[in-house]
Amino acid sequence: MRNWLKLNRKKRFLKSKKLIAFNKKNLNNWMHLTKKERYNLSKQESIFYLDKRKLLLDEIRKEYKEISRVDSQKNIKKK
């Protein structure tokens, strides 16, 4: 009975854990997913990409502000 419970837990754990990053090597895994699973994965990737892009834009804006401040201070000192 214990062995059966352990096996059952492992199966559930393995089923819930899907591959997220797909490439040429695991293309067959992507093809065996259902339409709903593919949609959910693409939606998650889209959200992840959007968050990453927002962070990058924030960093760029901060750097631009710092650079523009330094340049403006140099221009003021020259005059």
TIMI-2910 file (N, C-alpha, C, CB; in pm, 1 decimal, decimal comma, always signed):
<rs>
+----------+----------+----------+----------+----------+----------+----------+----------+----------+----------+----------+----------+------+
!      n_x !      n_y !      n_z !     ca_x !     ca_y !     ca_z !      c_x !      c_y !      c_z !     cb_x !     cb_y !     cb_z ! resn !
+----------+----------+----------+----------+----------+----------+----------+----------+----------+----------+----------+----------+------+
!    +82,2 !   -119,1 !     +0,0 !     +0,0 !     +0,0 !     +0,0 !    +87,1 !   +126,2 !     +0,0 !    -93,7 !     -0,6 !   +120,9 !  Met !
!   +193,1 !   +124,8 !    +82,2 !   +282,1 !   +241,2 !    +87,9 !   +349,6 !   +265,3 !    -46,0 !   +387,9 !   +222,5 !   +196,7 !  Arg !
!   +395,4 !   +159,1 !   -105,6 !   +461,1 !   +171,9 !   -235,5 !   +367,1 !   +230,0 !   -340,0 !   +513,2 !    +36,7 !   -282,0 !  Asn !
!   +245,9 !   +188,5 !   -337,1 !   +147,3 !   +239,8 !   -431,6 !   +125,4 !   +389,6 !   -410,0 !    +14,2 !   +163,4 !   -417,4 !  Trp !
!   +116,2 !   +432,4 !   -282,4 !    +98,8 !   +574,7 !   -253,1 !   +219,6 !   +656,3 !   -299,2 !    +75,8 !   +595,6 !   -103,2 !  Leu !
!   +339,9 !   +604,3 !   -275,2 !   +460,5 !   +673,4 !   -318,9 !   +463,4 !   +687,4 !   -470,6 !   +585,0 !   +599,4 !   -270,4 !  Lys !
!   +429,8 !   +578,9 !   -538,7 !   +427,8 !   +582,3 !   -683,7 !   +324,3 !   +681,5 !   -735,5 !   +399,9 !   +443,6 !   -739,0 !  Leu !
!   +210,0 !   +683,4 !   -673,1 !   +102,6 !   +772,4 !   -713,0 !   +144,0 !   +918,2 !   -694,3 !    -24,5 !   +742,1 !   -632,9 !  Asn !
!   +211,6 !   +947,9 !   -583,8 !   +258,9 !  +1084,9 !   -560,1 !   +359,7 !  +1126,3 !   -665,7 !   +321,4 !  +1097,3 !   -420,5 !  Arg !
!   +451,8 !  +1036,4 !   -697,0 !   +554,0 !  +1068,3 !   -797,0 !   +491,0 !  +1095,4 !   -932,7 !   +655,5 !   +954,4 !   -808,2 !  Lys !
!   +392,0 !  +1015,3 !   -968,0 !   +325,7 !  +1035,0 !  -1096,9 !   +258,8 !  +1171,9 !  -1102,7 !   +222,1 !   +924,2 !  -1121,8 !  Lys !
!   +189,4 !  +1207,8 !   -994,5 !   +123,0 !  +1338,4 !   -993,0 !   +223,5 !  +1451,1 !  -1002,0 !    +38,8 !  +1354,3 !   -867,4 !  Arg !
!   +335,0 !  +1437,4 !   -930,7 !   +436,6 !  +1541,1 !   -932,3 !   +497,8 !  +1554,6 !  -1071,6 !   +545,1 !  +1510,8 !   -828,9 !  Phe !
!   +526,0 !  +1442,9 !  -1134,1 !   +586,6 !  +1447,3 !  -1266,4 !   +490,0 !  +1500,8 !  -1371,0 !   +634,8 !  +1309,4 !  -1306,3 !  Leu !
!   +363,8 !  +1470,4 !  -1357,9 !   +265,7 !  +1520,0 !  -1453,8 !   +248,9 !  +1670,5 !  -1442,5 !   +131,7 !  +1450,9 !  -1433,3 !  Lys !
!   +249,8 !  +1721,8 !  -1319,1 !   +226,8 !  +1864,6 !  -1301,0 !   +345,5 !  +1947,1 !  -1348,4 !   +197,6 !  +1895,1 !  -1155,2 !  Ser !
!   +462,8 !  +1886,0 !  -1353,2 !   +583,4 !  +1957,6 !  -1393,7 !   +605,2 !  +1937,3 !  -1542,7 !   +707,1 !  +1909,6 !  -1312,8 !  Lys !
!   +575,4 !  +2037,3 !  -1621,4 !   +593,1 !  +2030,8 !  -1766,3 !   +718,2 !  +2106,9 !  -1805,7 !   +469,8 !  +2087,4 !  -1839,9 !  Lys !
!   +774,1 !  +2072,6 !  -1920,5 !   +887,5 !  +2146,9 !  -1972,7 !   +839,7 !  +2284,1 !  -2018,3 !   +955,6 !  +2070,3 !  -2089,1 !  Leu !
!   +910,6 !  +2385,8 !  -1980,5 !   +869,8 !  +2520,8 !  -2016,9 !   +946,7 !  +2569,1 !  -2138,9 !   +890,8 !  +2616,6 !  -1899,6 !  Ile !
!  +1076,9 !  +2545,9 !  -2141,6 !  +1157,6 !  +2592,4 !  -2254,2 !  +1162,4 !  +2483,7 !  -2360,8 !  +1301,0 !  +2630,5 !  -2208,1 !  Ala !
!  +1117,0 !  +2516,4 !  -2478,4 !  +1118,1 !  +2420,8 !  -2587,9 !  +1221,0 !  +2463,7 !  -2691,5 !   +978,0 !  +2408,3 !  -2651,7 !  Phe !
!  +1286,5 !  +2365,6 !  -2751,1 !  +1382,6 !  +2391,3 !  -2856,7 !  +1377,4 !  +2276,1 !  -2956,2 !  +1525,8 !  +2409,3 !  -2799,2 !  Asn !
!  +1474,9 !  +2269,8 !  -3044,6 !  +1474,2 !  +2165,6 !  -3147,7 !  +1480,2 !  +2025,0 !  -3088,9 !  +1590,8 !  +2185,9 !  -3242,3 !  Lys !
!  +1552,2 !  +2008,8 !  -2978,9 !  +1569,1 !  +1876,6 !  -2921,0 !  +1439,6 !  +1820,1 !  -2863,9 !  +1673,8 !  +1881,3 !  -2813,6 !  Lys !
!  +1356,4 !  +1905,9 !  -2806,9 !  +1233,0 !  +1855,5 !  -2747,4 !  +1109,2 !  +1905,2 !  -2822,9 !  +1224,9 !  +1897,3 !  -2600,6 !  Asn !
!  +1120,8 !  +1915,8 !  -2951,6 !  +1008,5 !  +1958,8 !  -3035,5 !   +891,3 !  +1861,3 !  -3026,4 !  +1053,5 !  +1972,6 !  -3181,2 !  Leu !
!   +920,9 !  +1733,0 !  -3017,6 !   +814,1 !  +1634,2 !  -3007,0 !   +730,7 !  +1654,8 !  -2880,8 !   +872,5 !  +1493,6 !  -3008,3 !  Asn !
!   +796,2 !  +1694,7 !  -2772,5 !   +720,5 !  +1722,1 !  -2649,5 !   +620,7 !  +1835,3 !  -2672,2 !   +816,3 !  +1758,2 !  -2533,4 !  Asn !
!   +662,6 !  +1937,6 !  -2745,9 !   +573,1 !  +2049,6 !  -2775,5 !   +455,5 !  +2000,9 !  -2861,7 !   +650,5 !  +2164,2 !  -2847,9 !  Trp !
!   +485,1 !  +1915,5 !  -2955,6 !   +379,8 !  +1868,3 !  -3045,4 !   +279,4 !  +1777,7 !  -2973,4 !   +441,5 !  +1793,8 !  -3163,3 !  Met !
!   +320,5 !  +1712,5 !  -2866,8 !   +230,5 !  +1624,7 !  -2794,2 !   +145,5 !  +1697,4 !  -2690,0 !   +309,5 !  +1516,8 !  -2727,6 !  His !
!   +168,9 !  +1826,3 !  -2673,9 !    +85,2 !  +1901,6 !  -2580,1 !    -51,2 !  +1928,5 !  -2643,1 !   +153,9 !  +2035,0 !  -2539,5 !  Leu !
!   -148,5 !  +1947,2 !  -2558,1 !   -281,4 !  +1980,9 !  -2609,6 !   -282,9 !  +2127,6 !  -2649,8 !   -392,1 !  +1951,5 !  -2503,9 !  Thr !
!   -385,5 !  +2165,4 !  -2720,5 !   -397,4 !  +2302,8 !  -2766,9 !   -403,8 !  +2398,9 !  -2647,7 !   -522,1 !  +2318,9 !  -2856,1 !  Lys !
!   -477,0 !  +2359,5 !  -2545,8 !   -490,9 !  +2444,0 !  -2427,0 !   -357,0 !  +2459,3 !  -2354,3 !   -596,4 !  +2385,0 !  -2331,6 !  Lys !
!   -281,0 !  +2351,3 !  -2343,9 !   -149,8 !  +2357,3 !  -2278,2 !    -54,1 !  +2447,0 !  -2356,0 !    -90,0 !  +2216,2 !  -2264,0 !  Glu !
!    -55,1 !  +2434,4 !  -2488,9 !    +30,9 !  +2521,3 !  -2570,8 !     -9,0 !  +2667,1 !  -2554,3 !    +23,6 !  +2481,0 !  -2719,4 !  Arg !
!   -138,3 !  +2693,3 !  -2550,2 !   -186,7 !  +2829,9 !  -2532,6 !   -141,1 !  +2886,0 !  -2397,9 !   -340,4 !  +2834,6 !  -2543,4 !  Tyr !
!   -156,8 !  +2806,5 !  -2292,3 !   -116,7 !  +2852,7 !  -2159,2 !    +33,4 !  +2878,3 !  -2151,6 !   -157,2 !  +2750,4 !  -2053,3 !  Asn !
!   +111,5 !  +2790,0 !  -2212,8 !   +256,8 !  +2810,1 !  -2212,5 !   +296,5 !  +2935,8 !  -2289,3 !   +327,1 !  +2688,6 !  -2272,6 !  Leu !
!   +235,0 !  +2957,4 !  -2402,8 !   +268,7 !  +3077,1 !  -2480,6 !   +224,9 !  +3203,0 !  -2405,4 !   +202,1 !  +3071,9 !  -2620,7 !  Ser !
!   +113,7 !  +3193,8 !  -2334,4 !    +68,2 !  +3307,4 !  -2254,6 !   +166,1 !  +3338,2 !  -2141,5 !    -71,1 !  +3279,8 !  -2197,4 !  Lys !
!   +215,1 !  +3234,5 !  -2074,7 !   +313,9 !  +3253,1 !  -1967,4 !   +442,8 !  +3313,5 !  -2021,7 !   +344,0 !  +3119,1 !  -1897,9 !  Gln !
!   +487,7 !  +3264,4 !  -2135,9 !   +608,8 !  +3318,8 !  -2196,9 !   +589,8 !  +3463,8 !  -2236,0 !   +648,8 !  +3236,9 !  -2318,6 !  Glu !
!   +472,6 !  +3496,2 !  -2284,2 !   +443,0 !  +3633,0 !  -2322,1 !   +448,2 !  +3725,1 !  -2200,5 !   +306,0 !  +3640,9 !  -2389,2 !  Ser !
!   +390,3 !  +3681,5 !  -2090,6 !   +391,2 !  +3761,2 !  -1967,7 !   +534,3 !  +3777,8 !  -1917,1 !   +302,8 !  +3695,3 !  -1859,0 !  Ile !
!   +610,9 !  +3670,0 !  -1920,6 !   +749,9 !  +3674,6 !  -1876,9 !   +830,1 !  +3772,8 !  -1963,4 !   +812,7 !  +3533,5 !  -1882,7 !  Phe !
!   +810,4 !  +3767,0 !  -2093,9 !   +880,4 !  +3856,4 !  -2186,2 !   +842,1 !  +4001,5 !  -2159,3 !   +848,9 !  +3819,0 !  -2332,3 !  Tyr !
!   +715,6 !  +4025,3 !  -2134,8 !   +668,3 !  +4160,7 !  -2107,5 !   +731,9 !  +4215,6 !  -1979,9 !   +515,1 !  +4162,6 !  -2095,6 !  Leu !
!   +738,4 !  +4134,9 !  -1875,1 !   +800,5 !  +4178,4 !  -1749,8 !   +949,2 !  +4207,7 !  -1769,4 !   +781,8 !  +4071,6 !  -1640,9 !  Asp !
!  +1016,0 !  +4119,8 !  -1842,4 !  +1158,1 !  +4138,1 !  -1867,7 !  +1182,7 !  +4267,3 !  -1946,7 !  +1214,8 !  +4016,9 !  -1943,7 !  Lys !
!  +1096,4 !  +4292,9 !  -2042,0 !  +1108,8 !  +4412,5 !  -2124,9 !  +1085,9 !  +4539,5 !  -2042,6 !  +1009,6 !  +4406,7 !  -2241,6 !  Arg !
!   +988,9 !  +4535,6 !  -1952,5 !   +963,8 !  +4650,8 !  -1865,9 !  +1085,4 !  +4681,2 !  -1779,2 !   +841,1 !  +4625,6 !  -1777,4 !  Lys !
!  +1145,6 !  +4577,8 !  -1722,4 !  +1264,6 !  +4598,0 !  -1639,8 !  +1379,4 !  +4658,1 !  -1720,9 !  +1308,7 !  +4465,6 !  -1577,1 !  Leu !
!  +1397,2 !  +4608,9 !  -1840,9 !  +1502,0 !  +4660,7 !  -1926,0 !  +1477,8 !  +4807,0 !  -1961,6 !  +1512,8 !  +4577,2 !  -2051,9 !  Leu !
!  +1353,6 !  +4841,1 !  -1992,4 !  +1321,1 !  +4979,6 !  -2023,7 !  +1345,1 !  +5071,3 !  -1903,4 !  +1175,8 !  +4990,3 !  -2069,8 !  Leu !
!  +1311,7 !  +5024,5 !  -1783,9 !  +1337,6 !  +5103,6 !  -1663,7 !  +1486,6 !  +5129,5 !  -1645,1 !  +1281,3 !  +5033,0 !  -1540,6 !  Asp !
!  +1568,0 !  +5025,4 !  -1668,0 !  +1712,9 !  +5042,2 !  -1656,7 !  +1764,1 !  +5143,3 !  -1759,1 !  +1784,1 !  +4907,2 !  -1675,4 !  Glu !
!  +1715,4 !  +5134,2 !  -1879,8 !  +1758,3 !  +5226,4 !  -1985,6 !  +1719,5 !  +5368,9 !  -1949,5 !  +1696,3 !  +5186,8 !  -2121,6 !  Ile !
!  +1600,1 !  +5387,9 !  -1899,1 !  +1555,8 !  +5522,5 !  -1859,9 !  +1642,3 !  +5579,5 !  -1748,4 !  +1409,6 !  +5519,6 !  -1815,4 !  Arg !
!  +1675,0 !  +5496,7 !  -1649,1 !  +1761,0 !  +5542,1 !  -1539,1 !  +1898,2 !  +5583,2 !  -1590,7 !  +1775,7 !  +5431,9 !  -1433,0 !  Lys !
!  +1956,0 !  +5502,1 !  -1676,0 !  +2087,4 !  +5534,5 !  -1732,4 !  +2081,4 !  +5662,4 !  -1815,2 !  +2138,9 !  +5418,2 !  -1818,8 !  Glu !
!  +1976,7 !  +5677,7 !  -1891,4 !  +1962,3 !  +5797,9 !  -1973,7 !  +1952,9 !  +5921,7 !  -1885,9 !  +1838,3 !  +5787,5 !  -2064,2 !  Tyr !
!  +1876,8 !  +5913,0 !  -1776,1 !  +1865,6 !  +6026,3 !  -1684,8 !  +2000,5 !  +6063,9 !  -1625,9 !  +1767,5 !  +5994,8 !  -1573,3 !  Lys !
!  +2076,6 !  +5961,9 !  -1584,7 !  +2209,0 !  +5987,9 !  -1527,3 !  +2301,6 !  +6051,3 !  -1630,5 !  +2271,0 !  +5857,8 !  -1473,7 !  Glu !
!  +2300,4 !  +5999,7 !  -1750,9 !  +2386,5 !  +6053,1 !  -1856,3 !  +2346,7 !  +6196,4 !  -1889,3 !  +2379,2 !  +5964,9 !  -1982,8 !  Ile !
!  +2219,4 !  +6222,6 !  -1900,3 !  +2174,4 !  +6357,0 !  -1934,2 !  +2207,0 !  +6455,6 !  -1822,1 !  +2023,9 !  +6357,1 !  -1962,7 !  Ser !
!  +2200,4 !  +6411,5 !  -1696,8 !  +2237,8 !  +6500,1 !  -1585,6 !  +2385,3 !  +6535,7 !  -1592,0 !  +2205,7 !  +6434,1 !  -1450,6 !  Arg !
!  +2467,2 !  +6434,9 !  -1613,4 !  +2611,4 !  +6457,6 !  -1621,0 !  +2643,9 !  +6551,1 !  -1736,5 !  +2687,0 !  +6324,3 !  -1637,1 !  Val !
!  +2583,4 !  +6530,9 !  -1850,4 !  +2607,1 !  +6616,1 !  -1966,9 !  +2560,5 !  +6758,7 !  -1940,9 !  +2536,1 !  +6559,3 !  -2089,9 !  Asp !
!  +2445,7 !  +6772,3 !  -1878,9 !  +2395,0 !  +6907,0 !  -1852,0 !  +2484,0 !  +6979,9 !  -1751,4 !  +2250,7 !  +6900,5 !  -1799,7 !  Ser !
!  +2536,1 !  +6908,4 !  -1653,0 !  +2626,6 !  +6970,3 !  -1555,9 !  +2757,2 !  +7011,8 !  -1622,5 !  +2654,9 !  +6873,9 !  -1439,5 !  Gln !
!  +2806,7 !  +6931,4 !  -1715,2 !  +2928,4 !  +6967,0 !  -1787,6 !  +2905,3 !  +7091,0 !  -1870,8 !  +2975,0 !  +6851,4 !  -1876,6 !  Lys !
!  +2790,3 !  +7100,0 !  -1934,4 !  +2758,8 !  +7217,0 !  -2017,3 !  +2747,7 !  +7342,5 !  -1931,7 !  +2627,9 !  +7194,6 !  -2095,1 !  Asn !
!  +2690,9 !  +7329,2 !  -1814,7 !  +2676,6 !  +7444,7 !  -1725,5 !  +2813,9 !  +7491,6 !  -1677,9 !  +2586,6 !  +7409,7 !  -1604,3 !  Ile !
!  +2902,2 !  +7399,9 !  -1646,0 !  +3036,4 !  +7434,9 !  -1599,7 !  +3118,8 !  +7501,6 !  -1709,7 !  +3108,4 !  +7310,4 !  -1549,4 !  Lys !
!  +3100,1 !  +7460,5 !  -1834,9 !  +3174,0 !  +7519,4 !  -1947,4 !  +3136,4 !  +7663,8 !  -1968,9 !  +3149,0 !  +7440,8 !  -2074,8 !  Lys !
!  +3011,9 !  +7697,9 !  -1944,4 !  +2967,0 !  +7836,3 !  -1969,6 !  +3017,0 !  +7922,2 !  -1860,9 !  +2814,3 !  +7847,5 !  -1980,0 !  Lys !
+----------+----------+----------+----------+----------+----------+----------+----------+----------+----------+----------+----------+------+
</rs>
